[in-house]
Amino acid sequence: MDEKHTICRLCSALCPIIVGVENGKIISAKRKAPPGLEKKYSCPKLQAAPDIVYSAKRLKRPLIKNGSGSSSGYREISWSQALDWIAGKLTDLKSRHGAEAVCWMRGMAADWGAPWAYARRFMNAFGSPNVIGNGAVCHVARELAHVATYGAMTSADYRNAKCILIFGKNDRDTNPGAYESILLAKKDGAKLIVIDPIRTKLAEMADVWLQIKPGSDGLLALSMIHVMVTEELYDPQFIHKWTLGFDELRQILPSYTPEKIARHTWLAAEDIRHTARLYAGTKPACLVEGNGLDMHINVSQNTRAVCILRALSGNIDKKGGNLLPQPIPLRDIHLTDEGPQKIEPISFEHPFFNSFNPQRGDHALPTITDAILEEKPYSVKALIVQASNPVVTMANAKRVIQALKKLELLVVVDLFMTRTAELAHIVLPTTTCFEKTQFNLGAYYNPANLQNQVIDWIGDCWPDWKITFELAKRMGFEKEFPWHTVEEAIDYQLAPSGLSVQKLRKNPDGMRCEKLTYKKYELKGFNTPSGKIEIYSQILKENGYPSLPVFALDEEKSFSFYHERDRFPFIGVSGARPQVFVHSQLHHIPRLLNQEPEPLADIDPQDAKRLKIEDGDKVKIETPKGRIVIKAKISNVVRPGLVRIAWGWGEFIPDCNLNELTDDKVRDSITGTPSNRCFMCNVVKMN
């Protein structure tokens, strides 16, 4: 058996792994775990790698719909036929409606590094500004707050921290490498603080767990800041030299005392004070916020408050604190300057979000549905969906389906026949991470690692890069896509760094272009307009948004349907991302399904007793948008009044699609984020 090194991209954790290959087939896959742990972390998805790669449900050849009806079925065609057909449709639509009538929609499954860049390059060559990712509901919305505050997205140095403060993140189930670093830090005596409305396994490990009200993270952050400022638990020299807006921050803090904030966050004032003192008084300390802050209609303000809390701690770019990135010099391959300059994108109402990081591009995901159904600012007629399943993962699923059915052309690129693919005119089969070489987003920063192909493509599947490159050539973009292999494209992108695919393959544990350094701001300042940490954000003010995070305590803006809470008295929250699945992916893999066989709704014992619900009973959960039927699990992971609903199961069991309940109308003003995460609902026992 040969052992081959690569990066796992079954989820976004990007774990370095060793794959056992025998006679060209994957036999095993295991993580490279750090030394010092008594028990290594085992990922069930990675253990199931052979089951995923060789699943009988894998798409093996391009499929085209037989007719226009939803039940007309598909037939297999060749890649040449498929690409010629798509190219013909795109050319026709461009001639009749303009290039902007075509949109490329990207999801998380193919990564946000080079695959995202290839899609943007294609669309710029085609002439459409509409390449939309899902960052409004994941990561990029939070990144905007970091960039507005420090000029870049920080990362937590768990391993060297003496105190770890976590807002809405559960690395135990979502990021094995980070979780192992937390375990090692705790083994060395680090304190762990977890802010989460759910009793997770990580919360149970914590020295302090605050069971916060969903969506109130920003209020808690400002209240902790109040304690730090009034008790002078900050470094005045650092604040004076390296921050802008501290005096303006002081002026708003009287509104956010722990006593005023406690009932709005479901916390005790003394617990807020104790947590602030522990975090501020333990050096070095790192703070990280996660997906629990995403998918809220106040994600921008919440994350800005958390960013300011992090800044006041004085742990920015220090060992054991929150590190500023050290990007690898790369050639920009997006062709942004050659793209359409005078055509506004469908996400035109979010210009700052579109432009705050040129590498990110547009991520105001709900605007796709608006443009198709409302033709705002113009009508989108065609959609290429790559590595995404919007029927299950986007808010207000009924509206999404209505939009997809209206399209003249829907192309889906995926591993499996998803619920979204079932609506497509043509479906293109792609490969798993083990079947392709790829330069991932994580490799854009020191050290760089290569996701290396370890087996041949299965069936007649093509990797994402080849699908994009070959379609580009069919469209006449040979000059823009001159590469014959992905290695050529990666080397072209890597040229300024001095790295290459060959060098990275010889160094599977990664290569650095520069050594790890701290306090980089002392040499060149922060990458903000002022060169300082902007507590008071000039760039947000210039774009018409609040320069400081503000929250109105007399009204509830965190939850959808709050004004109808008399009819819908429960707060519904989308469930955790389980270890065995990734969002809507992998539910049909028997080995994984055996570990988590069905979706459940967690209900507090007091609520269950009042509603006469027993463990395993079917319950109806409803909102003004729709209803689902799901089994109840009586559990103390939630508090009374809260129900946690399993997430991502709508692919496997359509009646359990959580996004049948959610709304996409009210959104974060900066990022366009709707509330997939939190909404008012009702729970009724089924007879």
C-alpha positions as CSV (number, residue, x, y, z in Angstrom):
1,M,0.0,0.0,0.0
2,D,1.3,3.4,-1.0
3,E,0.9,6.3,1.5
4,K,0.2,9.7,-0.2
5,H,0.1,13.1,1.5
6,T,-2.6,15.6,0.6
7,I,-5.1,18.0,2.2
8,C,-8.7,16.8,3.0
9,R,-11.4,19.1,1.5
10,L,-14.4,17.1,2.6
11,C,-15.0,20.2,4.9
12,S,-13.4,23.6,5.2
13,A,-11.0,22.5,8.0
14,L,-8.3,21.6,5.4
15,C,-6.7,18.9,7.5
16,P,-3.3,17.5,6.3
17,I,-3.9,13.8,5.8
18,I,-2.2,10.5,4.7
19,V,-4.2,8.4,2.2
20,G,-3.5,4.7,1.8
21,V,-3.8,3.7,-1.9
22,E,-3.7,0.2,-3.2
23,N,-4.0,-0.7,-6.9
24,G,-5.2,2.8,-7.6
25,K,-8.0,2.8,-5.0
26,I,-8.3,4.5,-1.6
27,I,-8.1,2.0,1.2
28,S,-7.7,4.4,4.1
29,A,-7.3,8.0,5.1
30,K,-6.0,9.4,8.4
31,R,-5.2,12.9,9.8
32,K,-1.7,14.0,10.7
33,A,-2.3,14.8,14.4
34,P,0.1,16.8,16.6
35,P,2.2,15.1,19.3
36,G,1.4,15.5,22.9
37,L,-2.2,14.3,22.9
38,E,-3.3,11.2,24.8
39,K,-6.1,10.5,22.3
40,K,-5.9,11.5,18.7
41,Y,-9.0,13.1,17.1
42,S,-10.7,10.8,14.7
43,C,-12.9,12.3,11.9
44,P,-15.8,10.0,10.8
45,K,-16.0,11.7,7.4
46,L,-12.4,10.9,6.7
47,Q,-12.8,7.4,7.9
48,A,-15.6,7.1,5.4
49,A,-13.5,8.4,2.5
50,P,-13.6,5.2,0.5
51,D,-17.4,5.0,1.0
52,I,-17.8,8.6,-0.3
53,V,-15.4,8.2,-3.3
54,Y,-16.9,4.9,-4.5
55,S,-20.5,5.6,-3.6
56,A,-22.9,4.0,-6.0
57,K,-24.8,7.3,-6.0
58,R,-21.9,9.3,-7.5
59,L,-22.6,11.0,-10.8
60,K,-20.4,9.4,-13.4
61,R,-21.3,11.1,-16.6
62,P,-22.8,14.4,-17.8
63,L,-26.6,14.4,-17.8
64,I,-29.0,16.4,-19.9
65,K,-32.8,16.7,-19.2
66,N,-34.9,14.9,-21.8
67,G,-37.6,17.6,-22.0
68,S,-39.0,20.6,-20.3
69,G,-41.1,18.8,-17.7
70,S,-39.9,18.3,-14.1
71,S,-40.4,14.5,-14.5
72,S,-38.9,14.1,-17.9
73,G,-35.8,12.5,-16.7
74,Y,-32.2,12.7,-17.9
75,R,-30.0,11.0,-20.4
76,E,-26.2,10.6,-20.5
77,I,-24.2,12.6,-23.0
78,S,-20.5,13.1,-23.6
79,W,-18.4,16.0,-22.2
80,S,-18.0,17.4,-25.7
81,Q,-21.8,17.4,-26.2
82,A,-22.4,18.9,-22.8
83,L,-19.9,21.7,-23.1
84,D,-20.9,22.6,-26.7
85,W,-24.6,22.7,-25.6
86,I,-23.9,25.0,-22.6
87,A,-21.6,27.2,-24.7
88,G,-24.3,27.6,-27.3
89,K,-26.9,28.5,-24.6
90,L,-24.6,31.0,-23.0
91,T,-23.8,32.6,-26.3
92,D,-27.5,32.9,-27.2
93,L,-28.5,34.3,-23.9
94,K,-25.7,36.9,-24.1
95,S,-26.8,38.0,-27.5
96,R,-30.5,38.4,-26.4
97,H,-30.1,39.7,-22.9
98,G,-26.5,40.8,-22.4
99,A,-23.8,38.9,-20.5
100,E,-25.2,40.2,-17.1
101,A,-28.2,37.8,-17.6
102,V,-25.8,35.0,-16.7
103,C,-24.8,34.4,-13.0
104,W,-22.3,31.9,-11.5
105,M,-23.2,30.8,-8.0
106,R,-20.5,29.2,-5.9
107,G,-20.8,27.2,-2.7
108,M,-18.3,26.1,0.0
109,A,-17.7,22.5,-1.2
110,A,-15.1,23.4,-3.8
111,D,-13.1,25.8,-1.6
112,W,-12.6,29.6,-1.9
113,G,-9.0,29.6,-3.3
114,A,-8.2,28.9,-6.9
115,P,-11.6,27.3,-7.8
116,W,-13.3,30.6,-6.8
117,A,-10.7,32.5,-8.8
118,Y,-11.2,30.4,-11.9
119,A,-15.0,31.0,-11.8
120,R,-14.4,34.8,-11.5
121,R,-11.9,34.8,-14.3
122,F,-14.3,33.0,-16.6
123,M,-17.2,35.4,-15.9
124,N,-14.9,38.5,-16.3
125,A,-13.9,37.1,-19.7
126,F,-17.6,36.4,-20.5
127,G,-18.5,40.0,-19.5
128,S,-20.8,39.4,-16.5
129,P,-20.2,40.9,-13.1
130,N,-22.4,38.3,-11.5
131,V,-20.2,35.7,-9.6
132,I,-21.9,35.3,-6.2
133,G,-20.6,33.2,-3.3
134,N,-22.3,32.3,0.0
135,G,-20.1,34.5,2.2
136,A,-23.1,36.6,3.4
137,V,-24.1,33.6,5.5
138,C,-20.7,32.2,6.2
139,H,-17.3,33.8,7.2
140,V,-17.1,36.7,4.7
141,A,-19.7,38.8,6.5
142,R,-17.5,38.4,9.7
143,E,-14.4,39.1,7.7
144,L,-15.7,42.5,6.7
145,A,-15.9,43.5,10.4
146,H,-12.2,42.4,10.9
147,V,-11.1,44.3,7.8
148,A,-12.9,47.4,8.9
149,T,-11.3,47.2,12.4
150,Y,-7.7,45.9,11.8
151,G,-7.4,45.8,8.0
152,A,-7.4,42.0,7.9
153,M,-9.0,38.8,9.2
154,T,-7.2,37.7,12.3
155,S,-6.7,34.0,13.4
156,A,-6.5,32.6,16.9
157,D,-3.2,31.2,18.2
158,Y,-4.9,28.6,20.4
159,R,-1.8,26.6,21.1
160,N,0.2,29.4,22.8
161,A,-2.8,31.1,24.6
162,K,-3.3,31.2,28.3
163,C,-7.0,32.1,27.9
164,I,-9.2,31.2,24.9
165,L,-12.5,33.0,24.5
166,I,-14.9,31.5,21.9
167,F,-18.0,33.1,20.6
168,G,-20.4,30.8,18.7
169,K,-17.9,28.2,17.5
170,N,-17.6,24.5,18.2
171,D,-14.2,23.3,16.8
172,R,-14.7,19.9,18.4
173,D,-17.2,19.1,15.6
174,T,-16.0,21.3,12.8
175,N,-12.2,21.8,12.9
176,P,-10.1,18.9,14.3
177,G,-6.8,20.7,14.1
178,A,-8.1,23.7,16.1
179,Y,-9.8,21.4,18.6
180,E,-6.5,19.6,19.2
181,S,-4.8,22.9,19.8
182,I,-7.4,23.8,22.4
183,L,-6.9,20.5,24.1
184,L,-3.1,21.0,24.2
185,A,-3.5,24.6,25.5
186,K,-5.9,23.4,28.3
187,K,-3.4,20.6,29.1
188,D,-0.8,23.4,29.7
189,G,-3.3,25.3,31.9
190,A,-5.1,27.7,29.6
191,K,-8.5,28.9,30.6
192,L,-11.4,28.2,28.2
193,I,-14.4,30.5,27.9
194,V,-17.3,29.5,25.7
195,I,-20.2,31.8,24.6
196,D,-22.9,29.6,23.2
197,P,-26.7,29.3,23.6
198,I,-26.3,25.5,23.2
199,R,-24.7,23.1,25.7
200,T,-22.0,21.7,23.3
201,K,-19.3,19.3,24.3
202,L,-16.9,22.3,24.0
203,A,-19.1,24.2,26.4
204,E,-19.0,21.3,28.9
205,M,-15.2,21.5,28.8
206,A,-15.1,25.2,29.5
207,D,-14.0,26.9,32.7
208,V,-16.7,29.4,32.0
209,W,-19.8,28.8,29.8
210,L,-22.2,31.6,29.2
211,Q,-25.5,30.3,27.7
212,I,-26.2,33.5,25.9
213,K,-29.5,34.5,24.1
214,P,-29.0,33.8,20.4
215,G,-28.0,36.8,18.4
216,S,-27.0,39.0,21.4
217,D,-23.3,38.4,21.1
218,G,-22.6,42.1,20.3
219,L,-24.5,43.3,23.4
220,L,-22.3,41.0,25.5
221,A,-19.1,42.2,23.8
222,L,-20.0,45.8,24.5
223,S,-20.9,45.0,28.1
224,M,-17.5,43.3,28.6
225,I,-15.9,46.3,27.0
226,H,-17.7,48.5,29.5
227,V,-16.2,46.4,32.4
228,M,-12.7,46.6,30.8
229,V,-12.9,50.3,30.3
230,T,-14.4,51.3,33.6
231,E,-12.1,49.0,35.6
232,E,-9.1,50.0,33.4
233,L,-8.4,46.5,32.3
234,Y,-6.6,47.5,29.2
235,D,-3.2,48.8,28.0
236,P,-3.6,52.6,27.8
237,Q,-0.3,53.0,25.9
238,F,-1.4,50.5,23.2
239,I,-4.8,52.2,23.0
240,H,-3.3,55.6,22.7
241,K,-0.7,54.7,20.0
242,W,-2.4,52.1,17.9
243,T,-6.2,52.7,18.0
244,L,-8.6,55.3,16.7
245,G,-11.9,56.2,18.3
246,F,-11.4,55.1,21.9
247,D,-13.0,58.3,23.2
248,E,-16.0,57.9,21.0
249,L,-16.4,54.3,22.3
250,R,-16.3,55.6,25.9
251,Q,-19.3,57.8,25.1
252,I,-21.6,54.9,24.2
253,L,-20.6,52.5,26.9
254,P,-23.0,53.8,29.7
255,S,-25.8,52.2,27.7
256,Y,-24.2,48.8,27.9
257,T,-23.5,48.2,31.6
258,P,-23.8,44.5,32.7
259,E,-26.9,45.4,34.7
260,K,-28.6,46.9,31.7
261,I,-27.5,44.2,29.3
262,A,-28.1,41.1,31.5
263,R,-31.7,40.5,30.7
264,H,-31.2,41.1,27.0
265,T,-28.6,38.4,26.9
266,W,-30.1,35.9,29.4
267,L,-27.0,36.3,31.5
268,A,-26.3,37.4,35.0
269,A,-24.5,40.8,35.4
270,E,-21.9,39.2,37.7
271,D,-21.1,36.5,35.2
272,I,-20.5,39.2,32.5
273,R,-18.1,41.0,34.9
274,H,-16.3,37.8,35.8
275,T,-15.8,36.8,32.2
276,A,-14.5,40.2,31.2
277,R,-12.0,40.2,34.0
278,L,-10.8,36.7,33.3
279,Y,-10.3,37.5,29.6
280,A,-8.7,40.9,30.1
281,G,-6.6,39.8,33.0
282,T,-5.0,36.6,31.5
283,K,-2.2,37.1,29.0
284,P,-1.8,36.1,26.3
285,A,-5.4,35.5,25.3
286,C,-7.0,34.8,22.0
287,L,-10.6,35.4,21.0
288,V,-12.4,33.7,18.1
289,E,-15.9,34.0,16.8
290,G,-17.5,31.4,14.5
291,N,-20.4,30.4,12.4
292,G,-22.8,31.0,15.4
293,L,-22.5,34.7,14.6
294,D,-23.2,34.1,10.9
295,M,-26.7,33.9,9.3
296,H,-28.0,36.6,11.7
297,I,-29.5,39.8,10.4
298,N,-27.2,41.8,12.7
299,V,-24.0,39.9,11.9
300,S,-22.1,43.1,11.0
301,Q,-22.8,44.9,14.2
302,N,-22.3,41.8,16.4
303,T,-19.0,41.0,14.8
304,R,-17.8,44.6,14.9
305,A,-18.4,44.6,18.7
306,V,-16.5,41.4,19.1
307,C,-13.6,42.8,17.0
308,I,-13.4,45.8,19.3
309,L,-13.4,43.6,22.4
310,R,-10.5,41.7,20.9
311,A,-8.7,44.9,20.1
312,L,-9.0,46.3,23.6
313,S,-7.4,43.2,25.1
314,G,-4.1,44.2,23.6
315,N,-3.5,40.7,22.2
316,I,-3.4,41.6,18.5
317,D,-0.6,40.0,16.6
318,K,1.1,38.6,19.7
319,K,2.1,35.0,20.4
320,G,-0.9,33.3,22.0
321,G,-3.2,36.1,20.8
322,N,-4.9,36.9,17.5
323,L,-2.5,36.9,14.6
324,L,-2.6,39.1,11.5
325,P,-2.1,37.1,8.4
326,Q,1.1,36.7,6.4
327,P,-0.2,36.3,2.8
328,I,1.9,34.6,0.2
329,P,2.7,36.8,-2.8
330,L,0.4,35.6,-5.6
331,R,-0.5,36.7,-9.1
332,D,-4.1,38.0,-9.3
333,I,-5.8,35.7,-11.7
334,H,-9.3,37.1,-11.5
335,L,-9.0,39.4,-14.6
336,T,-11.0,42.0,-12.7
337,D,-9.6,44.9,-14.9
338,E,-10.8,43.1,-18.0
339,G,-14.3,42.5,-16.6
340,P,-17.4,44.6,-17.2
341,Q,-16.8,48.1,-15.8
342,K,-20.1,49.8,-16.4
343,I,-22.6,47.0,-15.6
344,E,-23.5,46.9,-11.9
345,P,-23.9,43.5,-10.4
346,I,-27.1,42.1,-9.1
347,S,-25.7,42.7,-5.6
348,F,-25.6,46.5,-6.4
349,E,-27.2,47.4,-3.0
350,H,-24.1,46.1,-1.2
351,P,-21.2,47.9,-2.9
352,F,-19.0,48.0,0.2
353,F,-19.4,44.3,0.9
354,N,-18.6,43.6,-2.7
355,S,-15.4,45.6,-2.6
356,F,-13.9,45.5,0.9
357,N,-11.6,42.7,-0.2
358,P,-10.9,42.5,-3.9
359,Q,-10.0,38.8,-3.6
360,R,-13.4,37.9,-2.1
361,G,-15.7,39.4,-4.7
362,D,-19.5,39.4,-4.4
363,H,-21.2,37.3,-1.7
364,A,-24.6,38.9,-1.1
365,L,-26.2,35.5,-1.9
366,P,-30.0,36.4,-1.6
367,T,-29.7,38.9,-4.4
368,I,-29.7,36.0,-6.9
369,T,-33.3,35.1,-6.0
370,D,-34.2,38.8,-6.2
371,A,-32.7,39.2,-9.7
372,I,-34.5,36.1,-11.0
373,L,-38.0,36.8,-9.6
374,E,-38.1,40.6,-9.3
375,E,-35.7,41.3,-12.2
376,K,-33.8,43.8,-9.9
377,P,-31.7,45.5,-11.2
378,Y,-32.3,43.4,-14.3
379,S,-33.4,39.8,-15.1
380,V,-31.0,36.9,-14.5
381,K,-31.9,34.2,-17.1
382,A,-29.2,31.6,-16.5
383,L,-27.4,30.2,-13.4
384,I,-24.4,28.0,-13.1
385,V,-24.4,26.4,-9.6
386,Q,-21.1,25.0,-8.5
387,A,-20.5,23.1,-5.3
388,S,-23.8,24.5,-3.8
389,N,-27.3,23.2,-3.0
390,P,-29.5,26.3,-2.7
391,V,-32.8,24.4,-2.5
392,V,-31.7,23.2,0.9
393,T,-29.1,25.8,2.1
394,M,-30.7,29.2,1.2
395,A,-33.3,30.9,3.3
396,N,-37.0,30.7,2.2
397,A,-36.6,27.5,0.2
398,K,-40.0,27.9,-1.6
399,R,-38.9,31.2,-3.1
400,V,-35.6,29.7,-4.1
401,I,-37.3,26.8,-5.9
402,Q,-39.7,29.3,-7.6
403,A,-36.7,31.2,-8.9
404,L,-34.7,28.2,-10.1
405,K,-37.8,27.0,-12.1
406,K,-38.1,30.3,-13.8
407,L,-34.6,30.1,-15.3
408,E,-34.0,29.5,-19.0
409,L,-30.8,27.7,-18.2
410,L,-29.7,26.0,-14.9
411,V,-26.4,24.2,-14.9
412,V,-25.3,22.3,-11.8
413,V,-21.8,21.0,-11.1
414,D,-21.8,18.4,-8.2
415,L,-20.8,15.0,-7.0
416,F,-24.3,13.8,-6.5
417,M,-27.8,14.3,-7.8
418,T,-28.9,16.9,-5.3
419,R,-32.4,18.5,-4.9
420,T,-31.0,21.5,-6.8
421,A,-29.5,19.3,-9.5
422,E,-33.0,17.7,-10.0
423,L,-34.2,21.1,-11.3
424,A,-31.2,21.6,-13.7
425,H,-31.3,21.4,-17.4
426,I,-27.8,19.9,-17.4
427,V,-25.8,18.3,-14.6
428,L,-22.0,18.0,-14.7
429,P,-20.2,15.4,-12.5
430,T,-17.2,16.6,-10.6
431,T,-14.6,14.8,-8.4
432,T,-13.9,14.5,-4.7
433,C,-10.9,16.3,-3.2
434,F,-8.9,13.0,-3.5
435,E,-9.2,13.1,-7.3
436,K,-7.8,16.6,-7.9
437,T,-4.9,18.8,-7.3
438,Q,-6.0,22.2,-5.9
439,F,-4.6,25.4,-4.4
440,N,-6.9,26.1,-1.5
441,L,-7.7,29.4,0.3
442,G,-5.8,28.2,3.4
443,A,-2.6,28.0,1.2
444,Y,-2.9,31.7,0.4
445,Y,-1.2,32.3,3.7
446,N,2.0,31.1,5.2
447,P,2.7,28.2,5.3
448,A,1.4,27.0,1.9
449,N,0.1,23.5,1.5
450,L,-1.0,21.7,-1.7
451,Q,-4.1,19.6,-2.0
452,N,-2.6,16.8,-4.1
453,Q,-4.4,14.3,-6.3
454,V,-3.9,10.8,-5.0
455,I,-6.2,8.7,-7.3
456,D,-7.5,8.9,-10.9
457,W,-10.9,10.5,-11.6
458,I,-13.8,8.1,-11.0
459,G,-15.9,7.2,-14.1
460,D,-16.1,10.1,-16.5
461,C,-16.0,12.8,-13.8
462,W,-13.9,15.9,-14.2
463,P,-12.4,18.1,-11.5
464,D,-13.8,21.6,-11.2
465,W,-10.8,23.2,-12.7
466,K,-11.1,21.2,-15.9
467,I,-14.8,21.9,-16.3
468,T,-14.1,25.6,-16.1
469,F,-11.1,25.5,-18.3
470,E,-12.7,23.5,-21.1
471,L,-16.0,25.5,-21.0
472,A,-13.9,28.6,-21.3
473,K,-12.2,27.3,-24.4
474,R,-15.6,26.4,-25.9
475,M,-16.5,30.1,-25.4
476,G,-13.4,31.3,-27.2
477,F,-11.4,32.2,-24.1
478,E,-8.2,30.4,-25.0
479,K,-6.1,33.5,-24.3
480,E,-7.6,33.9,-20.8
481,F,-7.3,30.1,-20.1
482,P,-4.1,29.0,-21.8
483,W,-3.3,26.2,-19.3
484,H,-3.6,22.6,-20.2
485,T,-3.2,21.3,-16.7
486,V,-4.1,22.6,-13.2
487,E,-0.4,22.5,-12.3
488,E,0.3,25.1,-15.0
489,A,-2.4,27.3,-13.6
490,I,-1.2,27.0,-10.0
491,D,2.4,27.7,-11.0
492,Y,1.3,30.8,-12.9
493,Q,-0.6,32.0,-9.7
494,L,2.4,31.1,-7.5
495,A,5.1,32.8,-9.6
496,P,5.6,35.9,-7.4
497,S,6.1,33.7,-4.3
498,G,8.9,31.6,-5.7
499,L,6.9,28.5,-4.8
500,S,5.7,25.9,-7.3
501,V,3.6,22.7,-7.4
502,Q,6.8,20.7,-7.6
503,K,8.2,22.3,-4.5
504,L,5.0,21.9,-2.6
505,R,4.7,18.3,-3.5
506,K,8.2,17.7,-2.1
507,N,7.2,19.5,1.1
508,P,3.8,18.0,2.0
509,D,3.9,19.6,5.5
510,G,3.9,23.1,3.9
511,M,6.4,25.8,2.9
512,R,6.8,29.4,4.2
513,C,7.8,32.4,2.1
514,E,8.7,34.2,5.3
515,K,9.2,33.3,8.9
516,L,6.4,33.7,11.4
517,T,6.6,37.2,12.9
518,Y,4.6,39.1,15.5
519,K,3.6,42.8,16.0
520,K,4.0,43.4,12.2
521,Y,2.0,46.6,12.7
522,E,5.0,48.2,14.4
523,L,6.8,48.2,11.1
524,K,4.0,49.1,8.7
525,G,0.9,49.9,10.7
526,F,-2.5,48.3,10.2
527,N,-4.0,48.1,6.8
528,T,-6.7,50.6,7.5
529,P,-7.2,54.2,6.3
530,S,-5.7,55.5,9.5
531,G,-3.0,52.8,9.8
532,K,-4.4,52.1,13.3
533,I,-7.0,49.7,14.7
534,E,-10.2,51.5,14.0
535,I,-12.6,51.3,16.9
536,Y,-14.3,54.2,15.2
537,S,-14.4,53.0,11.6
538,Q,-13.8,55.7,9.0
539,I,-14.4,53.4,6.1
540,L,-17.8,52.3,7.4
541,K,-18.8,55.9,8.0
542,E,-17.8,56.9,4.5
543,N,-20.0,54.1,3.1
544,G,-23.0,55.2,5.1
545,Y,-22.9,52.7,7.9
546,P,-22.5,53.2,11.7
547,S,-18.9,53.9,12.6
548,L,-19.4,52.2,16.0
549,P,-21.6,49.2,16.7
550,V,-25.0,50.2,18.0
551,F,-27.9,48.2,19.3
552,A,-31.4,49.3,20.2
553,L,-32.4,47.6,23.5
554,D,-36.1,48.4,23.2
555,E,-36.6,46.3,20.0
556,E,-35.6,42.8,18.9
557,K,-33.9,42.7,15.5
558,S,-32.1,39.4,15.9
559,F,-35.0,37.1,15.0
560,S,-37.3,36.7,12.0
561,F,-41.0,37.0,12.8
562,Y,-40.4,38.6,16.2
563,H,-43.5,40.8,15.7
564,E,-45.6,37.6,15.5
565,R,-44.2,36.1,18.7
566,D,-47.7,35.7,20.2
567,R,-48.4,33.1,17.6
568,F,-44.9,31.8,17.4
569,P,-43.5,31.8,21.0
570,F,-40.4,29.6,20.6
571,I,-37.0,30.8,19.4
572,G,-35.9,28.3,16.7
573,V,-32.2,27.9,16.0
574,S,-30.6,26.0,13.2
575,G,-28.9,22.9,14.6
576,A,-25.2,22.1,14.9
577,R,-23.2,20.9,12.0
578,P,-22.6,17.3,13.0
579,Q,-19.2,15.6,12.7
580,V,-20.5,13.1,10.3
581,F,-22.1,15.5,7.7
582,V,-21.2,18.8,6.1
583,H,-24.3,21.0,5.7
584,S,-26.5,19.2,3.2
585,Q,-23.7,16.8,2.1
586,L,-23.1,13.1,2.8
587,H,-26.4,12.2,4.4
588,H,-26.9,9.3,2.0
589,I,-23.5,7.6,2.8
590,P,-24.7,4.5,4.9
591,R,-21.6,4.4,7.1
592,L,-22.2,8.0,8.2
593,L,-26.0,7.7,8.3
594,N,-25.7,4.8,10.7
595,Q,-23.9,7.2,13.2
596,E,-26.7,9.8,12.9
597,P,-29.7,8.1,11.3
598,E,-32.3,10.9,11.5
599,P,-32.9,14.6,12.1
600,L,-34.1,15.7,15.6
601,A,-35.4,18.8,17.3
602,D,-33.9,19.4,20.7
603,I,-36.6,20.6,23.2
604,D,-36.1,21.4,26.9
605,P,-37.7,19.0,29.4
606,Q,-39.9,21.8,30.9
607,D,-41.3,22.7,27.5
608,A,-41.8,19.0,26.6
609,K,-43.7,18.4,29.8
610,R,-46.0,21.4,29.2
611,L,-46.7,20.4,25.6
612,K,-47.0,16.7,26.6
613,I,-44.2,15.8,24.2
614,E,-42.2,12.6,24.8
615,D,-38.8,11.6,23.5
616,G,-39.3,10.4,19.9
617,D,-42.7,12.0,19.3
618,K,-43.2,13.7,16.0
619,V,-43.7,17.4,16.3
620,K,-44.8,20.0,13.8
621,I,-42.6,23.1,13.7
622,E,-44.1,26.1,11.9
623,T,-43.4,29.7,11.1
624,P,-45.3,32.2,8.8
625,K,-43.3,30.8,5.9
626,G,-44.0,27.0,6.3
627,R,-43.8,23.9,8.4
628,I,-41.7,20.8,8.9
629,V,-42.4,17.5,10.7
630,I,-39.5,16.1,12.8
631,K,-38.9,13.9,15.8
632,A,-38.4,15.5,19.2
633,K,-35.4,14.9,21.4
634,I,-35.9,15.9,25.0
635,S,-32.6,17.4,25.9
636,N,-30.9,19.8,28.3
637,V,-28.7,21.2,25.5
638,V,-31.2,24.0,25.1
639,R,-33.0,26.2,27.7
640,P,-36.8,26.7,27.9
641,G,-38.3,28.6,25.1
642,L,-35.6,27.5,22.6
643,V,-35.8,24.7,20.1
644,R,-32.8,23.5,18.1
645,I,-33.7,22.1,14.7
646,A,-31.4,19.7,12.8
647,W,-29.7,21.5,9.9
648,G,-29.0,20.2,6.4
649,W,-31.4,17.3,6.3
650,G,-33.6,18.7,3.6
651,E,-31.4,17.0,1.0
652,F,-32.1,13.6,2.4
653,I,-35.6,14.1,3.8
654,P,-37.4,17.0,2.0
655,D,-40.0,17.3,4.8
656,C,-37.2,18.2,7.2
657,N,-35.8,21.1,5.3
658,L,-35.2,23.8,7.9
659,N,-35.2,26.5,5.3
660,E,-38.9,25.9,4.7
661,L,-39.2,27.9,7.9
662,T,-36.8,30.8,7.3
663,D,-37.3,34.2,5.8
664,D,-35.1,36.1,3.3
665,K,-36.9,39.4,3.4
666,V,-35.2,41.2,6.3
667,R,-31.4,41.3,5.9
668,D,-28.2,42.8,7.3
669,S,-27.9,46.2,5.7
670,I,-24.2,45.9,4.9
671,T,-23.9,42.2,3.9
672,G,-27.4,41.3,2.8
673,T,-27.4,38.4,5.3
674,P,-30.9,37.0,6.1
675,S,-31.7,35.1,9.3
676,N,-31.2,31.4,8.5
677,R,-29.9,31.0,12.1
678,C,-32.7,32.3,14.3
679,F,-36.5,32.8,14.0
680,M,-39.7,32.7,16.0
681,C,-41.6,29.5,15.6
682,N,-44.3,27.3,17.2
683,V,-44.0,23.6,18.2
684,V,-47.0,21.3,18.2
685,K,-47.2,17.6,19.0
686,M,-48.5,15.6,16.1
687,N,-51.4,13.3,16.9
